[in-house]
């Protein structure tokens, strides 16, 4: 009996050692998204936040590169967060919203409509940059199942080691430095860039055989609308002022008709660019695809006024705890702004402002 007990202990220890080794190996080989490709870190950062946001953005790069929650707070006292990710498809936006409502009930959800053009996932890499950051829940399971390309396997998401086991040659010092910890790479989901590359010779959109959005896209927009209605949340549809990829008039008409049918707000910032004061020779860092900091702050200022005047968002700067949180956030925001100005050789005065001014 004693011998069997010893064998049992050894077996348990062996299994535990194998399990720990596989866990450490997986932690090492899974991408950390802290250097060049930081977009894969955005989704997971939300879970570290105090969940009390007035406004939640969902969508692709047209939200996380074009809107600054720091400006919404600094100028309007609106507490917001961007749950965006690279090429976030509409079914992913829906399940990310569903996941968000496990933690809080915002007053408004802002969805960027560019992703309506997609009926199916286009890239496994983009799938993973969105889905791997979600915490496990039925929403994540459903998001994975809705997103997987034919060659993908669900088990690879459960055990990422199965997908990344050959990544040895790509390891960098960051994979070791951030084995058990991460650094924050966004500002409430906003990805900051201060450099400038003017929009010149932007290509026209090529003609399409069919401009109709597909059934899958409409299905998930309906689900998003119904989820918001059920929880008494305003759903606001937007089209960011990105010049490329092309946004067709036929697409815009479909969204406008949908918004009219269901009494939803729809803001096409491409049409409002002049009113906002966007200058595509100065306010974009990649020739018109996305706004730089200058453009994002202009756009956010306009949106903040709309949310205050038209959507009923309240100024919450009278809340002491929230002010303290934003004091720290704005300090980090300004520090990164100055680091980037220095890196790109841009002269700009440091403009420190209290989060509760």
NORFENQUI-V147321 format. One record per residue. N is the residue number from 1. RES is the residue in three letters. PHI is phi as a letter, one per 30 degrees, with the letter a starting at -180 (NA if undefined). PSI is psi in radians with two decimals (* if undefined). OMEGA is omega in radians with two decimals (999 if undefined). Layout:
N RES PHI PSI OMEGA
N RES PHI PSI OMEGA
//
This chain:
1 UNK NA -0.75 3.13
2 UNK d -0.69 -3.13
3 UNK d -0.69 3.11
4 UNK d -0.66 3.11
5 UNK d -0.72 3.12
6 UNK d -0.74 3.10
7 UNK d -0.70 3.14
8 UNK d -0.74 3.11
9 UNK d -0.75 -3.14
10 UNK d -0.68 3.13
11 UNK d -0.76 3.13
12 UNK d -0.76 3.13
13 UNK d -0.67 3.13
14 UNK d -0.77 3.12
15 UNK d -0.73 3.13
16 UNK d -0.72 3.14
17 UNK d -0.72 3.10
18 UNK d -0.75 3.14
19 UNK d -0.80 3.13
20 UNK d -0.72 3.14
21 UNK d -0.75 3.13
22 UNK d -0.66 3.11
23 UNK d -0.82 -3.14
24 UNK d -0.68 3.13
25 UNK d -0.73 3.12
26 UNK d -0.76 3.11
27 UNK e -0.66 -3.12
28 UNK d -0.73 -2.98
29 UNK d -0.39 3.12
30 UNK d 2.35 3.13
31 UNK e 2.46 -3.09
32 UNK c -0.38 3.10
33 UNK h 0.84 3.12
34 UNK c -0.10 -3.10
35 UNK c -1.76 -3.05
36 UNK d -0.84 -3.08
37 UNK c 1.40 -3.04
38 UNK d -0.25 -3.05
39 UNK e -0.46 -3.14
40 UNK d -0.15 -3.13
41 UNK c -0.21 -2.96
42 UNK d -0.78 -3.05
43 UNK d -0.74 -3.08
44 UNK d -0.43 -3.06
45 UNK d -0.46 -3.13
46 UNK e -0.65 -3.01
47 UNK d -0.26 3.13
48 UNK d -0.07 -3.04
49 UNK d 2.74 2.90
50 UNK d 2.12 -3.00
51 UNK d 1.54 3.13
52 UNK a 0.87 -3.03
53 UNK c 2.42 3.07
54 UNK d -0.66 -3.03
55 UNK b 2.30 3.04
56 UNK c 2.22 3.00
57 UNK c 2.47 2.95
58 UNK b 2.53 3.14
59 UNK k -2.93 -3.02
60 UNK c -2.71 -3.10
61 UNK d -0.31 3.13
62 UNK d -0.11 2.95
63 UNK c -0.83 -3.01
64 UNK d -0.20 3.07
65 UNK c -0.08 -3.02
66 UNK c -0.20 -3.08
67 UNK b 2.44 -3.10
68 UNK c 1.85 3.06
69 UNK e -0.47 3.12
70 UNK d -0.68 3.11
71 UNK d -0.71 3.12
72 UNK e -0.67 3.09
73 UNK d -0.87 -3.04
74 UNK e -0.73 -3.03
75 UNK c -0.37 -3.03
76 UNK b -0.11 -3.12
77 UNK i 0.45 3.12
78 UNK c 2.17 -3.13
79 UNK c 2.00 -3.02
80 UNK b 2.83 3.11
81 UNK b 2.50 3.13
82 UNK c 1.95 3.05
83 UNK c 1.13 -3.10
84 UNK c 2.85 3.08
85 UNK a 2.84 -3.06
86 UNK d 2.23 -3.13
87 UNK h 0.87 3.11
88 UNK d 2.07 -3.12
89 UNK d 2.79 -2.99
90 UNK d -0.60 3.10
91 UNK d -0.56 3.06
92 UNK d -0.71 3.09
93 UNK e -0.71 3.13
94 UNK d -0.84 -3.09
95 UNK d -0.52 3.04
96 UNK d -0.69 3.06
97 UNK d -0.79 3.10
98 UNK e -0.74 3.10
99 UNK d -0.72 -3.14
100 UNK d -0.66 -3.09
101 UNK d -0.13 2.98
102 UNK d -0.39 -3.03
103 UNK c -0.51 -3.04
104 UNK a 2.93 3.10
105 UNK b 1.65 3.11
106 UNK d 2.87 3.10
107 UNK d -0.47 -3.13
108 UNK b 2.54 3.03
109 UNK b 2.28 3.13
110 UNK c 2.12 -3.12
111 UNK c 2.21 3.09
112 UNK d 2.23 -2.89
113 UNK d -0.01 -3.08
114 UNK e -0.63 -3.05
115 UNK d -0.10 3.08
116 UNK d -0.34 -3.12
117 UNK d -0.30 -3.05
118 UNK c 2.29 3.04
119 UNK c -0.45 -3.11
120 UNK b 2.78 3.10
121 UNK d 2.47 -3.11
122 UNK c -0.33 -3.00
123 UNK a 2.28 3.05
124 UNK d -0.66 -3.12
125 UNK e -0.77 3.11
126 UNK d -0.64 3.05
127 UNK e -0.85 -3.05
128 UNK d -0.62 3.13
129 UNK d -0.41 3.08
130 UNK c -0.87 -2.91
131 UNK d -0.59 -3.07
132 UNK d -0.43 3.14
133 UNK d -0.24 3.13
134 UNK d 2.50 3.01
135 UNK d 2.65 -3.10
136 UNK d 2.29 3.14
137 UNK a 2.96 3.03
138 UNK e -0.57 3.13
139 UNK d -0.72 3.12
140 UNK d -0.76 3.12
141 UNK e -0.82 -3.12
142 UNK d -0.61 3.11
143 UNK d -0.72 3.11
144 UNK d -0.83 -3.10
145 UNK d -0.62 3.14
146 UNK d -0.35 -3.00
147 UNK c -0.46 -2.96
148 UNK e 2.32 2.97
149 UNK d 2.83 -3.05
150 UNK e -0.59 -3.09
151 UNK d -0.10 -3.13
152 UNK d 2.70 3.13
153 UNK b 2.36 -3.13
154 UNK e -0.67 -3.10
155 UNK d -0.47 3.12
156 UNK d -0.43 3.07
157 UNK d -0.57 3.10
158 UNK d -0.74 3.12
159 UNK b 1.49 -3.08
160 UNK e -0.36 3.10
161 UNK e -0.58 3.13
162 UNK d -0.51 -3.13
163 UNK d -0.61 -2.99
164 UNK c 0.23 -3.02
165 UNK d -0.28 -3.14
166 UNK c 0.26 -3.01
167 UNK d 0.21 -3.07
168 UNK e -0.77 -3.06
169 UNK d -0.24 -3.11
170 UNK c -0.07 -3.08
171 UNK d 2.47 3.07
172 UNK b 3.10 3.13
173 UNK d -0.50 3.14
174 UNK d -0.55 3.12
175 UNK d -0.53 3.11
176 UNK d -0.72 -3.11
177 UNK d -0.58 -3.09
178 UNK c 0.62 3.12
179 UNK d -0.69 -3.10
180 UNK b -0.04 -3.14
181 UNK b 2.83 3.10
182 UNK b 2.85 3.02
183 UNK c 2.64 -3.13
184 UNK d 2.27 -3.07
185 UNK c -0.06 3.12
186 UNK b 2.97 3.09
187 UNK c 1.61 -3.02
188 UNK h 0.69 3.12
189 UNK j -0.12 3.13
190 UNK d 2.33 3.11
191 UNK c 1.97 -3.03
192 UNK d 2.33 2.95
193 UNK b 2.25 -3.12
194 UNK c -0.19 -3.08
195 UNK d 2.89 -3.03
196 UNK b 2.26 2.94
197 UNK b 1.85 -3.03
198 UNK e 2.65 3.06
199 UNK d 1.92 3.14
200 UNK b 2.44 3.10
201 UNK h 0.80 3.11
202 UNK d 2.20 -3.08
203 UNK d 2.54 3.04
204 UNK d 2.68 3.09
205 UNK d 2.37 3.11
206 UNK d 2.53 -3.13
207 UNK d 2.48 3.11
208 UNK c 2.63 3.07
209 UNK d -0.61 -3.10
210 UNK b 2.16 -3.11
211 UNK c 0.04 -3.08
212 UNK d 2.37 2.98
213 UNK d 2.60 -3.06
214 UNK d 2.96 -3.11
215 UNK d -0.67 -3.12
216 UNK d -0.71 3.12
217 UNK d -0.83 3.12
218 UNK d -0.66 3.14
219 UNK e -0.82 -3.07
220 UNK d -0.47 3.02
221 UNK d -0.69 3.05
222 UNK d -0.77 -3.14
223 UNK d -0.70 3.12
224 UNK d -0.78 3.12
225 UNK d -0.78 -3.12
226 UNK d -0.64 3.11
227 UNK d -0.73 3.11
228 UNK d -0.76 3.14
229 UNK d -0.76 -3.13
230 UNK e -0.59 -3.07
231 UNK c 0.24 3.08
232 UNK h 0.80 3.12
233 UNK c 2.32 3.05
234 UNK d 2.25 3.03
235 UNK c 2.12 -3.14
236 UNK c 2.12 3.11
237 UNK c 2.39 3.11
238 UNK b 2.72 2.90
239 UNK b 2.00 -3.12
240 UNK d 2.76 -3.08
241 UNK d 0.62 3.08
242 UNK d 2.28 -3.09
243 UNK d -0.36 -3.11
244 UNK b 2.42 0.00
245 UNK e 2.68 -3.02
246 UNK d 2.44 3.05
247 UNK c 1.93 -3.01
248 UNK d 2.57 3.08
249 UNK e -0.63 -3.13
250 UNK d -0.63 3.08
251 UNK d -0.76 -3.11
252 UNK d -0.70 3.13
253 UNK d -0.68 -3.14
254 UNK d -0.73 3.14
255 UNK d -0.74 3.13
256 UNK d -0.71 3.11
257 UNK d -0.73 3.13
258 UNK d -0.82 3.14
259 UNK d -0.72 3.12
260 UNK d -0.69 -3.12
261 UNK d -0.68 -3.04
262 UNK c 0.24 3.08
263 UNK h 0.83 3.09
264 UNK c 2.61 3.01
265 UNK d 2.43 3.06
266 UNK b 2.07 3.14
267 UNK c 1.98 3.05
268 UNK c 1.76 -3.06
269 UNK d -0.24 2.99
270 UNK d -0.72 3.14
271 UNK d -0.38 -3.09
272 UNK c 0.05 -3.02
273 UNK e -0.76 -3.14
274 UNK d -0.73 3.13
275 UNK d -0.66 3.14
276 UNK d -0.49 -3.11
277 UNK j 0.35 3.14
278 UNK d 2.27 3.12
279 UNK c 1.87 -3.04
280 UNK d -0.06 3.03
281 UNK d -0.22 -3.09
282 UNK b -0.39 -2.93
283 UNK c 0.33 3.08
284 UNK b 2.53 -3.14
285 UNK c -0.10 -3.07
286 UNK b 0.77 3.01
287 UNK i 0.55 3.01
288 UNK j -0.09 3.11
289 UNK d -0.72 -3.10
290 UNK b 2.79 3.05
291 UNK d 2.58 2.88
292 UNK d -2.98 -3.07
293 UNK e -0.74 3.14
294 UNK e -0.85 3.13
295 UNK d -0.72 -3.12
296 UNK d -0.65 -3.14
297 UNK d -0.63 3.05
298 UNK d -0.82 -3.10
299 UNK d -0.70 -3.13
300 UNK d -0.62 3.08
301 UNK d -0.73 3.12
302 UNK d -0.78 -3.13
303 UNK d -0.68 3.13
304 UNK d -0.71 3.10
305 UNK d -0.72 3.11
306 UNK d -0.82 -3.10
307 UNK d -0.61 3.14
308 UNK d -0.82 -3.01
309 UNK d -0.57 -3.04
310 UNK c -0.49 -3.07
311 UNK c -0.01 3.02
312 UNK i 0.37 3.10
313 UNK d 2.37 -3.09
314 UNK c 2.63 3.03
315 UNK d 2.07 -3.04
316 UNK c 0.38 -3.11
317 UNK d -0.14 3.07
318 UNK d -0.08 -3.12
319 UNK c 1.96 -2.99
320 UNK e -0.83 -3.09
321 UNK d -0.73 -3.14
322 UNK d -0.67 3.08
323 UNK d -0.72 3.12
324 UNK d -0.73 3.10
325 UNK d -0.78 -3.08
326 UNK d -0.43 3.01
327 UNK e -0.81 -3.14
328 UNK d -0.72 -3.12
329 UNK d -0.76 -3.14
330 UNK d -0.59 3.08
331 UNK d -0.78 3.11
332 UNK d -0.66 3.12
333 UNK d -0.84 -3.14
334 UNK d -0.64 3.13
335 UNK d -0.75 3.10
336 UNK d -0.67 3.09
337 UNK e -0.82 -3.12
338 UNK d -0.65 3.09
339 UNK d -0.77 -3.12
340 UNK d -0.68 3.06
341 UNK e -0.76 -3.13
342 UNK d -0.74 -3.11
343 UNK d -0.72 -3.10
344 UNK c 0.05 3.11
345 UNK i 0.54 -3.14
346 UNK c 2.24 3.14
347 UNK d 2.13 -3.14
348 UNK a 2.35 -3.14
349 UNK d 2.49 3.04
350 UNK d 2.21 -3.05
351 UNK b 1.36 -3.10
352 UNK d 2.26 3.10
353 UNK b 2.50 3.09
354 UNK d 2.51 3.13
355 UNK d -0.24 -3.12
356 UNK c 0.33 3.02
357 UNK d * 999
//
